[in-house]
């Protein structure tokens, strides 16, 4: 939460959603969530 809690928005706000695949420019190196899937990729 930020300093302006009453006028802030995060991924739970309407109008937001998952990041489009075209906007991803890196590679995942590990999985951290959910904890039962923790581990390195590749």
mmCIF file of the N, C-alpha and C atoms, coordinates in Angstrom:
data_MODEL
# 
_entry.id   MODEL 
# 
loop_
_atom_site.group_PDB 
_atom_site.id 
_atom_site.type_symbol 
_atom_site.label_atom_id 
_atom_site.label_alt_id 
_atom_site.label_comp_id 
_atom_site.label_asym_id 
_atom_site.label_entity_id 
_atom_site.label_seq_id 
_atom_site.pdbx_PDB_ins_code 
_atom_site.Cartn_x 
_atom_site.Cartn_y 
_atom_site.Cartn_z 
_atom_site.occupancy 
_atom_site.B_iso_or_equiv 
_atom_site.pdbx_formal_charge 
_atom_site.auth_seq_id 
_atom_site.auth_comp_id 
_atom_site.auth_asym_id 
_atom_site.auth_atom_id 
_atom_site.pdbx_PDB_model_num 
ATOM 1   N N  . UNK A 1 1  ? 0.833   -1.171  0.000   1.00 0.00 ? 1  UNK A N  1 
ATOM 2   C CA . UNK A 1 1  ? 0.000   0.000   0.000   1.00 0.00 ? 1  UNK A CA 1 
ATOM 3   C C  . UNK A 1 1  ? 0.880   1.238   0.000   1.00 0.00 ? 1  UNK A C  1 
ATOM 4   N N  . UNK A 1 2  ? 0.422   2.239   -0.685  1.00 0.00 ? 2  UNK A N  1 
ATOM 5   C CA . UNK A 1 2  ? 1.174   3.480   -0.752  1.00 0.00 ? 2  UNK A CA 1 
ATOM 6   C C  . UNK A 1 2  ? 0.702   4.482   0.286   1.00 0.00 ? 2  UNK A C  1 
ATOM 7   N N  . UNK A 1 3  ? 1.239   5.674   0.213   1.00 0.00 ? 3  UNK A N  1 
ATOM 8   C CA . UNK A 1 3  ? 0.860   6.736   1.136   1.00 0.00 ? 3  UNK A CA 1 
ATOM 9   C C  . UNK A 1 3  ? -0.544  7.260   0.861   1.00 0.00 ? 3  UNK A C  1 
ATOM 10  N N  . UNK A 1 4  ? -1.024  7.106   -0.373  1.00 0.00 ? 4  UNK A N  1 
ATOM 11  C CA . UNK A 1 4  ? -2.331  7.618   -0.760  1.00 0.00 ? 4  UNK A CA 1 
ATOM 12  C C  . UNK A 1 4  ? -3.312  6.449   -0.863  1.00 0.00 ? 4  UNK A C  1 
ATOM 13  N N  . UNK A 1 5  ? -3.522  5.770   0.235   1.00 0.00 ? 5  UNK A N  1 
ATOM 14  C CA . UNK A 1 5  ? -4.302  4.534   0.261   1.00 0.00 ? 5  UNK A CA 1 
ATOM 15  C C  . UNK A 1 5  ? -5.723  4.698   -0.271  1.00 0.00 ? 5  UNK A C  1 
ATOM 16  N N  . UNK A 1 6  ? -6.355  5.831   -0.018  1.00 0.00 ? 6  UNK A N  1 
ATOM 17  C CA . UNK A 1 6  ? -7.738  6.041   -0.455  1.00 0.00 ? 6  UNK A CA 1 
ATOM 18  C C  . UNK A 1 6  ? -7.856  6.341   -1.944  1.00 0.00 ? 6  UNK A C  1 
ATOM 19  N N  . UNK A 1 7  ? -6.760  6.653   -2.608  1.00 0.00 ? 7  UNK A N  1 
ATOM 20  C CA . UNK A 1 7  ? -6.808  6.978   -4.028  1.00 0.00 ? 7  UNK A CA 1 
ATOM 21  C C  . UNK A 1 7  ? -5.729  6.201   -4.779  1.00 0.00 ? 7  UNK A C  1 
ATOM 22  N N  . UNK A 1 8  ? -5.525  4.952   -4.392  1.00 0.00 ? 8  UNK A N  1 
ATOM 23  C CA . UNK A 1 8  ? -4.519  4.107   -5.033  1.00 0.00 ? 8  UNK A CA 1 
ATOM 24  C C  . UNK A 1 8  ? -5.208  2.981   -5.781  1.00 0.00 ? 8  UNK A C  1 
ATOM 25  N N  . UNK A 1 9  ? -4.513  2.386   -6.713  1.00 0.00 ? 9  UNK A N  1 
ATOM 26  C CA . UNK A 1 9  ? -5.072  1.275   -7.470  1.00 0.00 ? 9  UNK A CA 1 
ATOM 27  C C  . UNK A 1 9  ? -3.964  0.256   -7.721  1.00 0.00 ? 9  UNK A C  1 
ATOM 28  N N  . UNK A 1 10 ? -4.319  -1.007  -7.615  1.00 0.00 ? 10 UNK A N  1 
ATOM 29  C CA . UNK A 1 10 ? -3.371  -2.066  -7.925  1.00 0.00 ? 10 UNK A CA 1 
ATOM 30  C C  . UNK A 1 10 ? -4.071  -3.096  -8.799  1.00 0.00 ? 10 UNK A C  1 
ATOM 31  N N  . UNK A 1 11 ? -3.532  -4.286  -8.894  1.00 0.00 ? 11 UNK A N  1 
ATOM 32  C CA . UNK A 1 11 ? -4.078  -5.292  -9.807  1.00 0.00 ? 11 UNK A CA 1 
ATOM 33  C C  . UNK A 1 11 ? -5.494  -5.731  -9.452  1.00 0.00 ? 11 UNK A C  1 
ATOM 34  N N  . UNK A 1 12 ? -5.962  -5.406  -8.246  1.00 0.00 ? 12 UNK A N  1 
ATOM 35  C CA . UNK A 1 12 ? -7.327  -5.784  -7.866  1.00 0.00 ? 12 UNK A CA 1 
ATOM 36  C C  . UNK A 1 12 ? -8.366  -4.797  -8.367  1.00 0.00 ? 12 UNK A C  1 
ATOM 37  N N  . UNK A 1 13 ? -7.956  -3.638  -8.870  1.00 0.00 ? 13 UNK A N  1 
ATOM 38  C CA . UNK A 1 13 ? -8.888  -2.632  -9.386  1.00 0.00 ? 13 UNK A CA 1 
ATOM 39  C C  . UNK A 1 13 ? -9.460  -3.084  -10.728 1.00 0.00 ? 13 UNK A C  1 
ATOM 40  N N  . UNK A 1 14 ? -10.659 -2.639  -11.009 1.00 0.00 ? 14 UNK A N  1 
ATOM 41  C CA . UNK A 1 14 ? -11.249 -2.983  -12.301 1.00 0.00 ? 14 UNK A CA 1 
ATOM 42  C C  . UNK A 1 14 ? -10.476 -2.296  -13.420 1.00 0.00 ? 14 UNK A C  1 
ATOM 43  N N  . UNK A 1 15 ? -10.471 -2.890  -14.574 1.00 0.00 ? 15 UNK A N  1 
ATOM 44  C CA . UNK A 1 15 ? -9.750  -2.326  -15.707 1.00 0.00 ? 15 UNK A CA 1 
ATOM 45  C C  . UNK A 1 15 ? -8.334  -2.850  -15.838 1.00 0.00 ? 15 UNK A C  1 
ATOM 46  N N  . UNK A 1 16 ? -7.871  -3.568  -14.826 1.00 0.00 ? 16 UNK A N  1 
ATOM 47  C CA . UNK A 1 16 ? -6.534  -4.159  -14.866 1.00 0.00 ? 16 UNK A CA 1 
ATOM 48  C C  . UNK A 1 16 ? -6.690  -5.668  -14.996 1.00 0.00 ? 16 UNK A C  1 
ATOM 49  N N  . UNK A 1 17 ? -5.672  -6.313  -15.406 1.00 0.00 ? 17 UNK A N  1 
ATOM 50  C CA . UNK A 1 17 ? -5.712  -7.764  -15.536 1.00 0.00 ? 17 UNK A CA 1 
ATOM 51  C C  . UNK A 1 17 ? -4.312  -8.288  -15.759 1.00 0.00 ? 17 UNK A C  1 
ATOM 52  N N  . UNK A 1 18 ? -4.196  -9.477  -16.319 1.00 0.00 ? 18 UNK A N  1 
ATOM 53  C CA . UNK A 1 18 ? -2.877  -10.041 -16.563 1.00 0.00 ? 18 UNK A CA 1 
ATOM 54  C C  . UNK A 1 18 ? -2.086  -9.208  -17.578 1.00 0.00 ? 18 UNK A C  1 
ATOM 55  N N  . UNK A 1 19 ? -0.784  -9.296  -17.502 1.00 0.00 ? 19 UNK A N  1 
ATOM 56  C CA . UNK A 1 19 ? 0.094   -8.597  -18.447 1.00 0.00 ? 19 UNK A CA 1 
ATOM 57  C C  . UNK A 1 19 ? 0.004   -9.305  -19.793 1.00 0.00 ? 19 UNK A C  1 
ATOM 58  N N  . UNK A 1 20 ? -0.241  -8.572  -20.884 1.00 0.00 ? 20 UNK A N  1 
ATOM 59  C CA . UNK A 1 20 ? -0.270  -9.212  -22.198 1.00 0.00 ? 20 UNK A CA 1 
ATOM 60  C C  . UNK A 1 20 ? 1.091   -9.839  -22.527 1.00 0.00 ? 20 UNK A C  1 
ATOM 61  N N  . UNK A 1 21 ? 1.080   -10.995 -23.159 1.00 0.00 ? 21 UNK A N  1 
ATOM 62  C CA . UNK A 1 21 ? 2.313   -11.705 -23.507 1.00 0.00 ? 21 UNK A CA 1 
ATOM 63  C C  . UNK A 1 21 ? 3.245   -10.817 -24.325 1.00 0.00 ? 21 UNK A C  1 
ATOM 64  N N  . UNK A 1 22 ? 2.717   -9.981  -25.191 1.00 0.00 ? 22 UNK A N  1 
ATOM 65  C CA . UNK A 1 22 ? 3.549   -9.097  -26.019 1.00 0.00 ? 22 UNK A CA 1 
ATOM 66  C C  . UNK A 1 22 ? 4.333   -8.078  -25.190 1.00 0.00 ? 22 UNK A C  1 
ATOM 67  N N  . UNK A 1 23 ? 3.915   -7.830  -23.940 1.00 0.00 ? 23 UNK A N  1 
ATOM 68  C CA . UNK A 1 23 ? 4.606   -6.867  -23.077 1.00 0.00 ? 23 UNK A CA 1 
ATOM 69  C C  . UNK A 1 23 ? 5.705   -7.510  -22.236 1.00 0.00 ? 23 UNK A C  1 
ATOM 70  N N  . UNK A 1 24 ? 5.864   -8.807  -22.312 1.00 0.00 ? 24 UNK A N  1 
ATOM 71  C CA . UNK A 1 24 ? 6.888   -9.511  -21.534 1.00 0.00 ? 24 UNK A CA 1 
ATOM 72  C C  . UNK A 1 24 ? 8.153   -9.590  -22.368 1.00 0.00 ? 24 UNK A C  1 
ATOM 73  N N  . UNK A 1 25 ? 9.257   -9.057  -21.818 1.00 0.00 ? 25 UNK A N  1 
ATOM 74  C CA . UNK A 1 25 ? 10.496  -9.002  -22.590 1.00 0.00 ? 25 UNK A CA 1 
ATOM 75  C C  . UNK A 1 25 ? 11.636  -9.795  -21.940 1.00 0.00 ? 25 UNK A C  1 
ATOM 76  N N  . UNK A 1 26 ? 11.360  -10.527 -20.881 1.00 0.00 ? 26 UNK A N  1 
ATOM 77  C CA . UNK A 1 26 ? 12.395  -11.298 -20.196 1.00 0.00 ? 26 UNK A CA 1 
ATOM 78  C C  . UNK A 1 26 ? 12.029  -12.766 -20.149 1.00 0.00 ? 26 UNK A C  1 
ATOM 79  N N  . UNK A 1 27 ? 12.860  -13.530 -19.464 1.00 0.00 ? 27 UNK A N  1 
ATOM 80  C CA . UNK A 1 27 ? 12.603  -14.961 -19.294 1.00 0.00 ? 27 UNK A CA 1 
ATOM 81  C C  . UNK A 1 27 ? 12.487  -15.275 -17.810 1.00 0.00 ? 27 UNK A C  1 
ATOM 82  N N  . UNK A 1 28 ? 11.556  -16.147 -17.460 1.00 0.00 ? 28 UNK A N  1 
ATOM 83  C CA . UNK A 1 28 ? 11.424  -16.593 -16.073 1.00 0.00 ? 28 UNK A CA 1 
ATOM 84  C C  . UNK A 1 28 ? 12.574  -17.526 -15.729 1.00 0.00 ? 28 UNK A C  1 
ATOM 85  N N  . UNK A 1 29 ? 13.091  -17.386 -14.503 1.00 0.00 ? 29 UNK A N  1 
ATOM 86  C CA . UNK A 1 29 ? 14.177  -18.256 -14.052 1.00 0.00 ? 29 UNK A CA 1 
ATOM 87  C C  . UNK A 1 29 ? 13.725  -19.206 -12.956 1.00 0.00 ? 29 UNK A C  1 
ATOM 88  N N  . UNK A 1 30 ? 12.636  -18.851 -12.264 1.00 0.00 ? 30 UNK A N  1 
ATOM 89  C CA . UNK A 1 30 ? 12.147  -19.728 -11.204 1.00 0.00 ? 30 UNK A CA 1 
ATOM 90  C C  . UNK A 1 30 ? 10.667  -19.449 -10.968 1.00 0.00 ? 30 UNK A C  1 
ATOM 91  N N  . UNK A 1 31 ? 10.036  -20.378 -10.265 1.00 0.00 ? 31 UNK A N  1 
ATOM 92  C CA . UNK A 1 31 ? 8.634   -20.251 -9.870  1.00 0.00 ? 31 UNK A CA 1 
ATOM 93  C C  . UNK A 1 31 ? 8.616   -20.093 -8.357  1.00 0.00 ? 31 UNK A C  1 
ATOM 94  N N  . UNK A 1 32 ? 7.926   -19.074 -7.848  1.00 0.00 ? 32 UNK A N  1 
ATOM 95  C CA . UNK A 1 32 ? 7.844   -18.877 -6.400  1.00 0.00 ? 32 UNK A CA 1 
ATOM 96  C C  . UNK A 1 32 ? 6.416   -18.985 -5.866  1.00 0.00 ? 32 UNK A C  1 
ATOM 97  N N  . UNK A 1 33 ? 5.415   -18.816 -6.711  1.00 0.00 ? 33 UNK A N  1 
ATOM 98  C CA . UNK A 1 33 ? 4.027   -18.960 -6.279  1.00 0.00 ? 33 UNK A CA 1 
ATOM 99  C C  . UNK A 1 33 ? 3.293   -19.875 -7.232  1.00 0.00 ? 33 UNK A C  1 
ATOM 100 N N  . UNK A 1 34 ? 2.533   -20.791 -6.776  1.00 0.00 ? 34 UNK A N  1 
ATOM 101 C CA . UNK A 1 34 ? 2.306   -21.180 -5.393  1.00 0.00 ? 34 UNK A CA 1 
ATOM 102 C C  . UNK A 1 34 ? 3.517   -21.924 -4.828  1.00 0.00 ? 34 UNK A C  1 
ATOM 103 N N  . UNK A 1 35 ? 3.671   -21.906 -3.494  1.00 0.00 ? 35 UNK A N  1 
ATOM 104 C CA . UNK A 1 35 ? 4.852   -22.520 -2.871  1.00 0.00 ? 35 UNK A CA 1 
ATOM 105 C C  . UNK A 1 35 ? 5.088   -23.978 -3.242  1.00 0.00 ? 35 UNK A C  1 
ATOM 106 N N  . UNK A 1 36 ? 4.041   -24.730 -3.540  1.00 0.00 ? 36 UNK A N  1 
ATOM 107 C CA . UNK A 1 36 ? 4.260   -26.141 -3.881  1.00 0.00 ? 36 UNK A CA 1 
ATOM 108 C C  . UNK A 1 36 ? 4.898   -26.312 -5.253  1.00 0.00 ? 36 UNK A C  1 
ATOM 109 N N  . UNK A 1 37 ? 5.081   -25.217 -6.011  1.00 0.00 ? 37 UNK A N  1 
ATOM 110 C CA . UNK A 1 37 ? 5.745   -25.287 -7.322  1.00 0.00 ? 37 UNK A CA 1 
ATOM 111 C C  . UNK A 1 37 ? 7.097   -24.589 -7.321  1.00 0.00 ? 37 UNK A C  1 
ATOM 112 N N  . UNK A 1 38 ? 7.647   -24.216 -6.148  1.00 0.00 ? 38 UNK A N  1 
ATOM 113 C CA . UNK A 1 38 ? 8.947   -23.553 -6.065  1.00 0.00 ? 38 UNK A CA 1 
ATOM 114 C C  . UNK A 1 38 ? 9.994   -24.368 -6.791  1.00 0.00 ? 38 UNK A C  1 
ATOM 115 N N  . UNK A 1 39 ? 10.833  -23.693 -7.532  1.00 0.00 ? 39 UNK A N  1 
ATOM 116 C CA . UNK A 1 39 ? 11.940  -24.383 -8.179  1.00 0.00 ? 39 UNK A CA 1 
ATOM 117 C C  . UNK A 1 39 ? 12.454  -23.625 -9.380  1.00 0.00 ? 39 UNK A C  1 
ATOM 118 N N  . UNK A 1 40 ? 13.595  -24.073 -9.873  1.00 0.00 ? 40 UNK A N  1 
ATOM 119 C CA . UNK A 1 40 ? 14.222  -23.455 -11.040 1.00 0.00 ? 40 UNK A CA 1 
ATOM 120 C C  . UNK A 1 40 ? 13.554  -23.945 -12.314 1.00 0.00 ? 40 UNK A C  1 
ATOM 121 N N  . UNK A 1 41 ? 13.593  -23.118 -13.346 1.00 0.00 ? 41 UNK A N  1 
ATOM 122 C CA . UNK A 1 41 ? 13.071  -23.493 -14.658 1.00 0.00 ? 41 UNK A CA 1 
ATOM 123 C C  . UNK A 1 41 ? 14.238  -23.765 -15.595 1.00 0.00 ? 41 UNK A C  1 
ATOM 124 N N  . UNK A 1 42 ? 14.022  -24.663 -16.525 1.00 0.00 ? 42 UNK A N  1 
ATOM 125 C CA . UNK A 1 42 ? 15.009  -24.914 -17.564 1.00 0.00 ? 42 UNK A CA 1 
ATOM 126 C C  . UNK A 1 42 ? 16.029  -25.852 -17.120 1.00 0.00 ? 42 UNK A C  1 
# 
